[in-house]
Amino acid sequence: MSGRILVLTAIADELDKARAPSGVEVIYTGVGKINAASAATLALLALRPQLVVNYGTAGAIATRHRGLVEVRDVVQRDMSAEPLAPRGRTPFSPELDRLSSRHGEVVCGTGDSFVTATDPWLAANGVDIVDMELFAIAHACERHGVPWRAFKFVTDDADDNAAAHWQDNVAGGEALFWDVLKTL
């Protein structure tokens, strides 16, 4: 691990910041894109990290994904400004359609809803997992020229059992994440 690393995660139930290695700052953003965007921007300006790492939980759309995964690309699954732009695209800002960490293999769809039902748009657009914060964090990093990476622990299958499974598994990826962070 080199340089100043900032870890952004939504809530303490996902990650205990007391376990952070030396040189790693952990900030809780709160749930959702607005909370994440605000916290990420303030942290970037105040701390000036060399790398931002988002850790959190996610629901699986592609059920082959289990455990801790690294996110390569993130899209906004709930951006809907039709007819100005198709779903998932920000009108007049094509550079914001898909943000890439250039690491990992998974595509994440971020939105301000907890996914509990099939959404054909997600599969049609190659979304593997869903969360509620990553796009906002990646967007803030892109705007401020700070590299980012994201690791998500898959807690559920984004179905009608998602809430119960998330509650059962929310803390399940913490040790795995800290192990991976040590290798960055």
C-alpha positions as CSV (number, residue, x, y, z in Angstrom):
1,M,0.0,0.0,0.0
2,S,1.5,3.3,-1.0
3,G,0.5,6.9,-0.8
4,R,-2.5,8.4,0.9
5,I,-5.6,6.2,0.4
6,L,-9.1,7.3,1.2
7,V,-11.8,4.6,1.7
8,L,-15.4,5.7,1.2
9,T,-18.1,3.4,2.5
10,A,-21.8,4.1,3.2
11,I,-22.2,2.9,6.8
12,A,-20.3,1.5,9.7
13,D,-22.2,-1.8,9.4
14,E,-20.3,-2.4,6.2
15,L,-16.8,-1.5,7.4
16,D,-15.3,-0.8,10.8
17,K,-12.9,2.1,10.4
18,A,-11.0,1.2,13.5
19,R,-9.6,-1.7,11.5
20,A,-8.1,0.5,8.8
21,P,-4.4,0.0,8.3
22,S,-2.0,2.9,9.0
23,G,-2.2,5.6,6.3
24,V,-5.7,4.8,5.3
25,E,-8.5,7.2,6.1
26,V,-12.1,5.8,6.2
27,I,-15.1,8.1,5.8
28,Y,-18.7,7.0,6.0
29,T,-20.7,8.7,3.2
30,G,-24.3,7.8,4.2
31,V,-26.6,5.9,1.9
32,G,-27.4,7.0,-1.7
33,K,-26.0,9.1,-4.5
34,I,-26.5,12.6,-2.9
35,N,-24.9,11.6,0.4
36,A,-22.0,9.9,-1.4
37,A,-21.4,12.8,-3.9
38,S,-21.3,15.3,-1.1
39,A,-19.1,13.3,1.2
40,A,-16.7,12.3,-1.6
41,T,-16.3,15.9,-2.8
42,L,-15.7,17.3,0.7
43,A,-13.2,14.5,1.4
44,L,-11.3,15.0,-1.9
45,L,-11.0,18.7,-1.3
46,A,-10.0,18.4,2.4
47,L,-7.7,15.3,2.3
48,R,-6.3,15.4,-1.3
49,P,-5.8,11.6,-1.5
50,Q,-3.8,9.8,-4.1
51,L,-6.4,7.1,-4.5
52,V,-10.0,6.7,-3.5
53,V,-11.4,3.2,-2.8
54,N,-15.1,2.6,-2.5
55,Y,-16.0,-0.4,-0.5
56,G,-19.6,-1.5,0.0
57,T,-22.3,-4.1,-0.5
58,A,-24.1,-5.0,-3.7
59,G,-26.9,-7.1,-5.1
60,A,-26.1,-9.5,-7.9
61,I,-27.9,-9.2,-11.2
62,A,-25.6,-11.7,-12.8
63,T,-25.8,-14.4,-10.2
64,R,-22.4,-15.8,-11.1
65,H,-20.9,-13.0,-9.0
66,R,-20.3,-14.0,-5.4
67,G,-18.1,-12.8,-2.6
68,L,-15.8,-9.8,-3.0
69,V,-15.6,-8.4,-6.6
70,E,-13.8,-5.5,-8.1
71,V,-15.8,-3.0,-10.2
72,R,-14.3,-1.9,-13.6
73,D,-17.2,0.2,-14.9
74,V,-20.2,2.0,-13.3
75,V,-23.4,3.4,-14.8
76,Q,-26.4,5.2,-13.4
77,R,-29.2,2.7,-13.5
78,D,-31.8,5.3,-12.4
79,M,-30.8,8.2,-14.6
80,S,-34.0,8.7,-16.7
81,A,-34.2,11.9,-18.6
82,E,-36.1,10.6,-21.7
83,P,-36.7,12.0,-24.3
84,L,-33.5,14.1,-23.8
85,A,-31.3,11.0,-23.4
86,P,-31.9,7.2,-23.1
87,R,-32.1,5.7,-19.6
88,G,-28.7,5.5,-17.9
89,R,-27.3,8.5,-19.8
90,T,-26.9,12.0,-18.5
91,P,-28.3,14.5,-21.0
92,F,-25.7,16.6,-22.8
93,S,-22.9,14.9,-20.9
94,P,-21.9,11.7,-22.7
95,E,-18.6,11.6,-20.8
96,L,-20.6,10.7,-17.8
97,D,-22.5,7.7,-19.2
98,R,-20.0,5.1,-18.1
99,L,-17.1,5.7,-15.7
100,S,-14.2,3.2,-15.5
101,S,-11.6,2.4,-12.9
102,R,-9.7,0.4,-15.5
103,H,-9.4,-2.4,-12.9
104,G,-11.5,-5.5,-12.3
105,E,-14.2,-7.0,-14.6
106,V,-17.6,-6.2,-13.0
107,V,-20.1,-3.6,-14.2
108,C,-22.0,-1.9,-11.4
109,G,-25.3,0.0,-11.8
110,T,-25.8,2.7,-9.1
111,G,-29.2,4.1,-8.2
112,D,-31.2,5.5,-5.3
113,S,-33.3,2.4,-4.8
114,F,-32.8,-1.0,-3.2
115,V,-33.3,-3.5,-6.0
116,T,-35.7,-6.2,-5.1
117,A,-37.1,-7.2,-8.5
118,T,-36.0,-8.1,-12.0
119,D,-35.3,-5.1,-14.2
120,P,-34.6,-6.1,-17.9
121,W,-32.7,-2.9,-18.5
122,L,-30.0,-4.0,-16.2
123,A,-29.3,-7.3,-18.0
124,A,-29.7,-5.7,-21.4
125,N,-27.0,-3.2,-20.5
126,G,-24.5,-5.7,-19.1
127,V,-24.9,-4.7,-15.4
128,D,-23.5,-7.4,-13.1
129,I,-24.3,-5.9,-9.7
130,V,-26.2,-3.0,-8.2
131,D,-25.4,-0.5,-5.4
132,M,-26.4,2.9,-4.2
133,E,-23.2,5.0,-4.0
134,L,-20.4,4.1,-6.5
135,F,-21.4,6.3,-9.5
136,A,-21.5,9.4,-7.3
137,I,-18.1,8.6,-5.8
138,A,-16.5,7.8,-9.2
139,H,-18.0,11.0,-10.7
140,A,-16.5,13.1,-7.9
141,C,-13.1,11.4,-8.4
142,E,-13.3,11.9,-12.2
143,R,-14.1,15.6,-11.8
144,H,-11.2,16.1,-9.4
145,G,-8.7,14.0,-11.3
146,V,-8.2,11.4,-8.6
147,P,-8.0,7.7,-9.5
148,W,-10.6,5.4,-8.0
149,R,-11.2,1.7,-7.4
150,A,-14.2,-0.1,-6.1
151,F,-14.7,-3.4,-4.3
152,K,-18.2,-4.7,-3.6
153,F,-19.3,-7.6,-1.4
154,V,-22.3,-9.4,-3.0
155,T,-24.8,-9.8,-0.2
156,D,-27.9,-10.8,-2.2
157,D,-29.5,-11.6,-5.6
158,A,-31.4,-8.3,-5.9
159,D,-34.7,-10.1,-5.6
160,D,-37.7,-10.3,-3.2
161,N,-35.4,-11.7,-0.5
162,A,-32.7,-9.0,-1.0
163,A,-33.4,-7.0,2.2
164,A,-33.3,-10.0,4.5
165,H,-30.2,-11.4,2.8
166,W,-28.5,-8.0,2.9
167,Q,-29.1,-7.8,6.6
168,D,-27.7,-11.3,7.1
169,N,-24.6,-10.6,5.0
170,V,-23.8,-6.9,5.3
171,A,-20.6,-7.4,7.4
172,G,-19.5,-10.5,5.5
173,G,-16.9,-8.9,3.2
174,E,-15.0,-6.7,5.6
175,A,-12.1,-9.1,6.3
176,L,-11.8,-9.9,2.6
177,F,-11.7,-6.1,1.8
178,W,-9.0,-5.3,4.3
179,D,-6.9,-8.2,2.9
180,V,-7.3,-6.8,-0.7
181,L,-6.6,-3.2,0.4
182,K,-3.2,-4.3,1.8
183,T,-2.2,-5.3,-1.7
184,L,-2.9,-2.0,-3.4
